[in-house]
Amino acid sequence: MIGTMPKRADLSDTFCPVGRSAELLGDRAVLLILRDLFFGRRRFEAIATNTRLGPQLVSARLKLLEREGVVERHAYQQRPPRHEYRLTAKGKDLFDVLYAMRNWAERWAYDEGETGSGPAVRYSHRTCGADVGTSTVCPGCGELLRYGDLKGELSAALRAEQAARGA
């Protein structure tokens, strides 16, 4: 039939670690939701607005991430019931994956000068304040960079993009 997508192969039972990772992380919506969680967005509305994903898709992917033990849902309001999503230890361990993707994109995904006068997101090490660039080890103090170690500052171009969509 013309116009139909072939069904994706289920890789959840493969012994290949890349295949197993791709089963969860091979979805653009999952990656964007994780990015927002790493930036401290925990509430459904904020995640949906910033990712520009539809509410049904955000809901489905958050349920998937919860089922997989990547996030936990916590009530922050009783009437009406509202929840926020927090990364578990399993979810926090995905920081290195998203940070590697960010670093690759900062190097290869933009045209010269496209993001303005520097990277789309500039990271500094919370401990010593050094600009880490795309390093995985702090150039200032030599510490291995992990989840929670970095403070991100959005470029003017990225701030304007987010402001334009109400994020």
Backbone as numpy.savetxt, mean C-alpha at the origin, in Angstrom:
# Nx Ny Nz CAx CAy CAz Cx Cy Cz
-15.59 -17.22 -26.94 -16.45 -16.04 -26.94 -15.55 -14.80 -26.94
-15.80 -13.90 -27.84 -15.02 -12.68 -27.94 -15.37 -11.74 -26.79
-14.33 -11.12 -26.20 -14.56 -10.13 -25.16 -14.57 -10.68 -23.75
-14.44 -11.98 -23.58 -14.40 -12.51 -22.22 -12.96 -12.76 -21.81
-12.72 -12.58 -20.55 -11.37 -12.79 -20.01 -11.23 -14.26 -19.63
-10.07 -14.84 -19.90 -9.87 -16.22 -19.44 -9.84 -16.25 -17.91
-10.33 -17.35 -17.35 -10.35 -17.49 -15.91 -8.92 -17.61 -15.40
-8.64 -16.87 -14.31 -7.31 -16.92 -13.70 -7.08 -18.28 -13.06
-5.86 -18.77 -13.18 -5.50 -20.02 -12.52 -5.41 -19.77 -11.02
-5.91 -20.69 -10.22 -5.82 -20.60 -8.77 -4.43 -21.10 -8.36
-3.67 -20.23 -7.74 -2.31 -20.57 -7.33 -2.19 -20.78 -5.82
-3.33 -20.90 -5.14 -3.30 -20.97 -3.68 -2.68 -22.26 -3.15
-2.57 -23.29 -3.99 -2.00 -24.54 -3.51 -0.65 -24.89 -4.15
-0.07 -23.94 -4.89 1.23 -24.20 -5.50 2.32 -24.16 -4.43
3.40 -24.86 -4.69 4.55 -24.81 -3.78 5.47 -23.64 -4.12
5.21 -22.97 -5.23 6.03 -21.82 -5.64 5.68 -20.61 -4.77
6.67 -20.05 -4.04 6.36 -18.91 -3.17 5.93 -17.66 -3.93
6.44 -17.45 -5.14 6.02 -16.30 -5.93 4.56 -16.48 -6.35
4.20 -17.69 -6.74 2.82 -17.98 -7.11 1.87 -17.77 -5.93
2.28 -18.24 -4.76 1.45 -18.05 -3.56 1.28 -16.57 -3.25
2.36 -15.81 -3.35 2.28 -14.36 -3.10 1.40 -13.69 -4.14
1.54 -14.10 -5.39 0.76 -13.50 -6.46 -0.73 -13.76 -6.29
-1.09 -14.86 -5.66 -2.51 -15.16 -5.45 -3.18 -14.06 -4.64
-2.49 -13.50 -3.67 -3.05 -12.42 -2.86 -2.63 -11.05 -3.40
-1.36 -10.89 -3.72 -0.82 -9.57 -4.05 -0.90 -9.22 -5.54
-1.37 -10.14 -6.36 -1.46 -9.88 -7.79 -2.68 -9.08 -8.18
-3.34 -8.49 -7.22 -4.55 -7.72 -7.45 -4.26 -6.24 -7.15
-4.47 -5.38 -8.14 -4.18 -3.96 -7.98 -4.92 -3.36 -6.79
-6.17 -3.76 -6.58 -6.95 -3.21 -5.47 -6.31 -3.55 -4.13
-5.84 -4.77 -3.98 -5.18 -5.18 -2.74 -3.94 -4.32 -2.49
-3.14 -4.11 -3.52 -1.92 -3.30 -3.36 -2.24 -1.86 -2.97
-3.26 -1.27 -3.60 -3.62 0.11 -3.27 -4.19 0.22 -1.85
-4.96 -0.76 -1.43 -5.48 -0.76 -0.07 -4.35 -0.91 0.93
-3.41 -1.81 0.67 -2.25 -1.95 1.55 -1.45 -0.66 1.62
-1.24 -0.01 0.48 -0.53 1.28 0.46 -1.20 2.26 1.40
-2.52 2.36 1.32 -3.24 3.30 2.18 -3.14 2.92 3.65
-3.21 1.64 3.95 -3.04 1.19 5.33 -1.65 1.55 5.85
-0.63 1.39 5.02 0.73 1.76 5.43 0.85 3.26 5.66
0.05 4.06 4.97 0.06 5.51 5.18 -0.87 5.94 6.30
-1.44 4.98 7.02 -2.23 5.31 8.20 -3.72 5.50 7.95
-4.18 5.28 6.74 -5.62 5.35 6.48 -6.22 4.04 6.96
-7.14 4.10 7.88 -7.70 2.89 8.46 -9.20 2.74 8.20
-9.83 3.83 7.86 -11.29 3.80 7.70 -11.69 3.59 6.25
-12.77 2.84 6.10 -13.27 2.43 4.79 -13.41 3.62 3.83
-14.07 4.67 4.29 -14.34 5.82 3.42 -13.05 6.45 2.92
-12.06 6.59 3.80 -10.78 7.19 3.41 -10.05 6.31 2.41
-10.11 5.01 2.63 -9.45 4.07 1.71 -10.14 4.11 0.35
-11.46 4.07 0.34 -12.21 4.09 -0.93 -11.95 5.39 -1.70
-11.95 6.51 -0.99 -11.73 7.80 -1.65 -10.34 7.90 -2.24
-9.33 7.54 -1.46 -7.96 7.71 -1.92 -7.56 6.72 -3.00
-8.09 5.49 -2.94 -7.73 4.50 -3.95 -8.52 4.66 -5.23
-9.65 5.38 -5.16 -10.56 5.55 -6.29 -11.15 4.22 -6.74
-11.28 3.29 -5.81 -11.91 2.00 -6.09 -13.36 2.07 -5.62
-14.21 1.34 -6.26 -15.62 1.31 -5.87 -15.81 0.69 -4.50
-16.88 1.06 -3.80 -17.09 0.55 -2.44 -17.24 -0.97 -2.38
-17.86 -1.58 -3.39 -18.01 -3.04 -3.37 -16.64 -3.72 -3.49
-15.78 -3.16 -4.34 -14.44 -3.73 -4.51 -13.61 -3.56 -3.25
-13.66 -2.38 -2.64 -12.91 -2.14 -1.40 -13.41 -3.09 -0.31
-14.73 -3.23 -0.20 -15.30 -4.12 0.81 -14.85 -5.56 0.59
-14.91 -6.02 -0.65 -14.52 -7.40 -0.96 -13.04 -7.64 -0.65
-12.20 -6.67 -1.01 -10.76 -6.87 -0.79 -10.40 -6.76 0.68
-11.07 -5.88 1.43 -10.82 -5.82 2.87 -11.25 -7.11 3.55
-12.35 -7.69 3.11 -12.78 -8.99 3.64 -11.75 -10.07 3.33
-11.21 -10.05 2.12 -10.16 -11.00 1.73 -8.93 -10.82 2.62
-8.50 -9.58 2.80 -7.32 -9.31 3.63 -7.57 -9.72 5.07
-8.79 -9.56 5.54 -9.13 -10.00 6.90 -9.10 -11.53 6.99
-9.70 -12.21 6.00 -9.69 -13.67 5.97 -8.28 -14.23 5.93
-7.40 -13.54 5.22 -6.01 -13.99 5.07 -5.15 -13.61 6.27
-5.72 -12.88 7.23 -4.96 -12.52 8.43 -4.01 -11.35 8.23
-4.23 -10.55 7.19 -3.37 -9.40 6.89 -3.86 -8.16 7.63
-5.16 -8.05 7.83 -5.76 -6.94 8.59 -6.72 -7.50 9.63
-6.97 -6.67 10.63 -8.01 -6.96 11.62 -8.98 -5.79 11.60
-10.25 -6.11 11.79 -11.30 -5.09 11.81 -11.59 -4.73 13.27
-11.63 -3.43 13.55 -11.90 -2.94 14.91 -13.03 -1.91 14.86
-14.00 -2.07 15.74 -15.11 -1.11 15.80 -14.61 0.20 16.40
-15.01 1.31 15.80 -14.70 2.62 16.38 -15.98 3.41 16.66
-17.12 2.87 16.23 -18.41 3.53 16.47 -19.49 2.45 16.52
-20.42 2.60 17.46 -21.47 1.58 17.63 -22.71 1.85 16.78
-23.14 3.14 16.73 -24.36 3.50 15.99 -24.10 4.63 15.03
-24.19 4.43 13.76 -24.23 3.13 13.11 -22.89 2.42 13.28
-22.89 1.10 13.16 -21.62 0.38 13.34 -20.60 0.78 12.27
-19.43 1.14 12.72 -18.33 1.52 11.82 -17.06 0.86 12.32
-16.23 0.48 11.34 -14.99 -0.23 11.68 -13.81 0.43 10.99
-12.65 0.20 11.58 -11.41 0.58 10.92 -10.59 -0.69 10.77
-9.61 -0.62 9.91 -8.80 -1.79 9.58 -7.36 -1.53 9.98
-6.79 -2.48 10.70 -5.41 -2.35 11.17 -4.59 -3.53 10.66
-3.38 -3.24 10.27 -2.48 -4.28 9.80 -2.08 -5.20 10.96
-2.05 -6.48 10.69 -1.53 -7.46 11.64 -0.02 -7.57 11.42
0.64 -8.40 12.20 2.07 -8.64 11.98 2.30 -9.17 10.56
1.41 -10.04 10.10 1.50 -10.58 8.74 1.38 -9.45 7.72
0.48 -8.52 7.97 0.30 -7.38 7.07 1.49 -6.44 7.10
2.01 -6.16 8.28 3.18 -5.28 8.41 4.39 -5.84 7.69
4.49 -7.17 7.62 5.60 -7.79 6.91 5.54 -7.56 5.40
4.40 -7.10 4.88 4.29 -6.78 3.47 4.89 -5.41 3.14
5.30 -4.67 4.16 5.90 -3.35 3.93 7.07 -3.44 2.96
7.95 -4.41 3.16 9.12 -4.53 2.29 8.74 -4.72 0.83
7.64 -5.44 0.58 7.17 -5.68 -0.79 6.72 -4.36 -1.42
5.88 -3.62 -0.72 5.38 -2.36 -1.27 6.49 -1.31 -1.36
7.41 -1.32 -0.40 8.54 -0.38 -0.44 9.44 -0.68 -1.65
9.63 -1.95 -1.94 10.42 -2.33 -3.13 9.71 -1.88 -4.41
8.39 -2.02 -4.45 7.63 -1.57 -5.62 7.73 -0.06 -5.76
7.64 0.66 -4.65 7.78 2.12 -4.67 9.16 2.51 -5.19
10.18 1.84 -4.69 11.54 2.17 -5.10 11.76 1.92 -6.58
11.21 0.82 -7.10 11.32 0.54 -8.52 10.63 1.64 -9.32
9.42 2.02 -8.89 8.66 3.04 -9.61 9.36 4.40 -9.57
9.94 4.76 -8.43 10.67 6.04 -8.35 11.82 6.06 -9.35
12.39 4.91 -9.61 13.52 4.85 -10.55 13.08 4.74 -12.00
12.00 3.99 -12.27 11.69 3.62 -13.65 10.32 4.04 -14.18
9.37 4.41 -13.34 8.00 4.58 -13.81 7.61 6.00 -14.21
8.50 6.97 -14.00 8.17 8.36 -14.31 9.07 8.91 -15.41
8.50 9.84 -16.18 9.32 10.58 -17.13 10.14 11.61 -16.36
11.22 12.04 -16.92 12.10 13.05 -16.31 11.28 14.27 -15.89
11.34 14.64 -14.63 10.67 15.82 -14.11 9.18 15.68 -13.87
8.62 14.52 -14.13 7.17 14.33 -14.02 6.65 14.58 -12.61
7.41 14.22 -11.59 6.92 14.37 -10.21 7.35 15.69 -9.61
7.92 16.57 -10.39 8.37 17.86 -9.85 9.85 17.81 -9.54
10.21 18.28 -8.37 11.63 18.42 -8.03 12.14 17.27 -7.17
11.64 16.08 -7.37 12.12 14.95 -6.58 11.15 13.80 -6.65
11.27 12.87 -5.73 10.41 11.69 -5.76 8.96 12.04 -5.42
8.04 11.16 -5.80 6.62 11.35 -5.48 6.42 11.33 -3.97
7.18 10.47 -3.28 7.17 10.41 -1.82 8.61 10.41 -1.34
8.95 11.36 -0.49 10.29 11.42 0.10 10.20 10.82 1.50
11.05 9.83 1.76 11.06 9.18 3.06 12.28 9.59 3.87
12.03 9.83 5.15 13.14 10.07 6.08 13.03 9.06 7.21
14.18 8.74 7.78 14.25 7.76 8.86 13.80 8.42 10.16
12.81 7.85 10.81 12.27 8.43 12.05 13.34 8.53 13.15
14.25 7.59 13.20 15.25 7.55 14.26 16.28 8.66 14.15
16.85 8.84 12.95 17.94 9.81 12.81 17.61 10.99 11.91
16.47 10.93 11.19 16.06 12.03 10.33 16.67 12.04 8.94
17.52 11.06 8.63 18.18 11.04 7.31 17.18 10.78 6.19
17.37 11.45 5.06 16.61 11.17 3.84 17.13 9.82 3.34
16.24 8.84 3.20 16.70 7.49 2.85 16.68 7.22 1.35
16.12 8.14 0.56 16.06 7.90 -0.88 15.28 6.63 -1.16
15.92 5.70 -1.85 15.30 4.40 -2.12 16.08 3.28 -1.42
16.83 3.63 -0.39 17.63 2.65 0.33 16.77 1.77 1.22
17.25 0.57 1.48 16.62 -0.32 2.44 17.39 -0.32 3.76
18.54 0.34 3.73 19.36 0.56 4.94 19.56 2.06 5.04
19.36 2.62 6.22 19.48 4.07 6.40 20.90 4.53 6.09
21.04 5.49 5.16 22.38 6.01 4.85 22.95 6.85 5.98
22.10 7.30 6.91 22.56 8.12 8.03 23.14 7.32 9.18
22.44 6.24 9.55 22.89 5.49 10.73 23.14 4.02 10.48
22.84 3.54 9.27 23.12 2.15 8.93 22.07 1.14 9.38
20.95 1.61 9.94 19.90 0.72 10.44 19.07 0.16 9.28
18.73 -1.12 9.36 17.84 -1.74 8.38 16.47 -1.09 8.51
15.86 -0.71 7.40 14.58 0.00 7.42 13.43 -1.00 7.35
12.52 -0.92 8.31 11.38 -1.82 8.42 10.10 -1.00 8.56
8.97 -1.71 8.67 7.68 -1.06 8.87 7.74 -0.14 10.09
7.23 1.08 9.91 7.17 2.04 11.01 8.41 2.89 11.17
9.49 2.58 10.44 10.74 3.31 10.58 10.80 4.59 9.76
9.89 4.73 8.80 9.96 5.84 7.85 8.82 6.82 8.03
9.15 8.07 7.76 8.15 9.13 7.70 8.10 9.60 6.26
6.91 9.53 5.64 6.77 9.89 4.25 6.26 11.31 4.08
6.84 12.02 3.14 6.38 13.36 2.78 6.03 13.35 1.30
4.77 13.62 1.01 4.29 13.60 -0.37 4.82 14.81 -1.13
5.14 14.59 -2.40 5.56 15.70 -3.26 4.38 16.63 -3.48
4.65 17.83 -3.94 3.59 18.79 -4.26 2.65 18.21 -5.31
3.21 17.52 -6.30 2.39 16.92 -7.37 1.45 15.86 -6.81
1.93 15.02 -5.92 1.08 13.98 -5.35 0.05 14.56 -4.38
0.44 15.58 -3.62 -0.52 16.25 -2.73 -1.65 16.88 -3.54
-1.31 17.54 -4.64 -2.32 18.17 -5.49 -3.25 17.13 -6.09
-2.69 16.01 -6.52 -3.51 14.93 -7.09 -4.50 14.42 -6.05
-4.04 14.20 -4.82 -4.92 13.71 -3.78 -5.97 14.74 -3.38
-5.58 15.99 -3.31 -6.53 17.06 -2.97 -7.62 17.17 -4.03
-7.25 17.00 -5.30 -8.22 17.11 -6.39 -9.29 16.03 -6.31
-8.98 14.89 -5.73 -9.98 13.83 -5.62 -10.58 13.75 -4.22
-10.25 14.71 -3.35 -10.85 14.77 -2.03 -10.28 13.79 -1.05
-9.09 13.31 -1.29 -8.47 12.31 -0.39 -7.76 12.98 0.75
